[in-house]
Amino acid sequence: IGELSLLLPLLRRRSQQGQLIFLLNPPAIPYPPALRAADIDPACIRHVRCRKPKQSQWAACEILSAGSAGCLLYWSGKQPPNYHQRRQLQLSAARGRCSVFFLSNQNLEATASPAALRIALQAKGKHLQLHIHKQRGGRAGQTLQLLRDPRLWQHRNLHALSPANQSPAQGPDKRLNTATYKEPTGEQTRWH
């Protein structure tokens, strides 16, 4: 729905600093030409896929504690981490001096969270609606609307992520994997 567009400035900065960016259980593998177009070096991206929630939690804590990552984007599956596990991630991130973003399509607004910022995102045509549920040192309950990338609402998919737009000169060895984003109606993403 466009959640990564909010993080692009941070991801770009981390990439320019040569820091590693870990994607834990992402819904799609980013397409290197699209990363380059966003001024993100694909060599800085590390994709980690775990089959079980316990493995994901362990991998996230290891990534955060190691001190070699600049950023971790963690997509939860059907069983998101509980409060204790999210607190463990927060402490690991502080030890490793790493930014961590927990993304979920589950409705976790009623659950407690140690996160400093909790945002629910919803696609609204040309706009991305952000509802701030929790903001440390700020006002919660605010709703903002941002203009989305036209590719997300005009064509319902990210052609920049599709290998069909790859020129023959690039060849198949220049991409990590095939990834196409299709937006289901009313899909929401929440950061916790």
N, C-alpha and C positions, 0 to 999 in steps of 0.2 A: 504493500500500500504506500510505500515511500518512506518507511522508517529509516532506511540507511541514508537518505538524503539529509536527514538531521545530523548524522554523525560524520558526513563526508569531510567537513573542515578539520575535525579531530583526527580522522584516519589519514588525511593528507599530511597533516603536521607530523604525526608519528612516522609515516613513511619517509618523509623528507629528512627526519632525524635518524633514519636507518633502524628504527625500532620495529620489532616483530608485532604483527597484528594477528591474533588468533581468532578463528571462527569456529566455535564449538557447536556442532550439530546444526549448521545453517540449513534453511529449506532448499537452497540452491547454491551451487559452487559459482563464485563470480567468474566472469569471462575476462581474461587478461586485457584485451583491447578496451573494454569498458573501464577497467581499473586505470589503465594508462590515460584514457580520456579524462578521468577525474584526477589526474596527477598523483595517482597512487601506484607505487612500484609493486607489481605482482610478486616480486621476489620477497617482499616483506610479509606476504600473506601466508599463514599456515592454517590449513583446513584439518580439523579433527572431528572424526565421526565416532560416536560411542553408541553401542546397542542398548545399554541398560542405564537407568538413572543413576545407579550407584557408581558406575564407571564414569559417567559424565561429571558427577560431583568430584570424584577423585582427580580426574583430568583437569578440571577447572582449578582446584586447589593447587595442584602441582604447577600449572602454568602461571598462576598468580604468585605463588611463593618463590618461584625460581629467580625472579628479578630480571629476567631477560625479555619479558614481554612489555610492550608499551600499551597494549589494549587487548581486552578480551570481550568478544561479543558472544554471549551464551544464549542460544535458543533452547528453551525447555521443550520437552516432548509432552506426552499426555500426562506425565506425573512430574509436575514442577517441584523444585526443592522446597522444603518446609522452612519455617522461620529459622530454626537452628542451623540448617544447612546454608541458608542465605547469609546468616551472621558469620558463619565460618568462611564463606567466600569474601565477605567484606573485610574480615581480619587478614586473610591471605593477601588480598589486594593491597591493603595498607603496608604489610610487610614487604611485598614485592614492588611497591610504588607503581602500581599498574591500575589503569582505568578499567572498570568492568561494567558491562551493560547486560542485564538479564532481560531477554525478550520472550514474551509468551503470548499465545493467542487464547489462553485460558482466562477466565474472569476471576482474578485474584484480589479484586478491590476490597473485599470484606476481610481478607486475611491480613494479619500483622506482618510488617516487613521492617527490617533494620535500614532499608535504603534511605538515602538522603533525599532522593527525588523519585516520585512515582508518577508516571504519565500514561494515560490511555489514549491511543490514536485510533481515529476512524476516518476512512475515506468518505468524502462527501463531494462526489463529482470532481470538479476542478480543484477542490481544496482538501487539505489534510487537517482534520480537527484534532487539537490537542487539549485534553482535559487534565489539569494538574491536580492529582489527588493528594499529594504530599510534597512539600518543599521545605527543607530545613532552612530556617531563618527567613522564610518568605511566606507569601499568602497562598494557601491551598484553595482549591475550588475555582480557580480561573479556567476559562476556556479560550483558546486561541485558534485562529484559522490561518493556515499558510497555503499559498498557491503550490500545487503539486507539479512535478515534472509533466509536461504535456503528454509524453509517451505513456504515462500511467493511466491517463483518462481518455486519450484520443483513440488509442489502438488496443487498450486492455492488455498490452504486454510490453515488455522492454525489448525492443528490437536490438538495442545495443548489446544485450546479453546473448543474443541468438547467433550461433555460428553461421546461419544462413546469410548474414550480412558480412561475413568474413571474405576478404578478397582472396583469390586463389594463390596469390604470391605468399600469403601468410602461412598457408599449409596447416594441417591438423596438429602439428607438434607445437604450435604457438598458443594453444588454449589448454586450460586445466580440465575443462569438461563442458558439456553442453548444458546450458541453463536457460530456461525461459520462465518468466514470471507471469502468472495469470492471476488477476484479482477477482476473488469471489465477491459477490455482492454483499455489502455490509461487513466485510472482514475487519476485525479489530486487532491491533497489536498493543500490548501493554508492557511497559518497562517497570520493573520492580527492583 
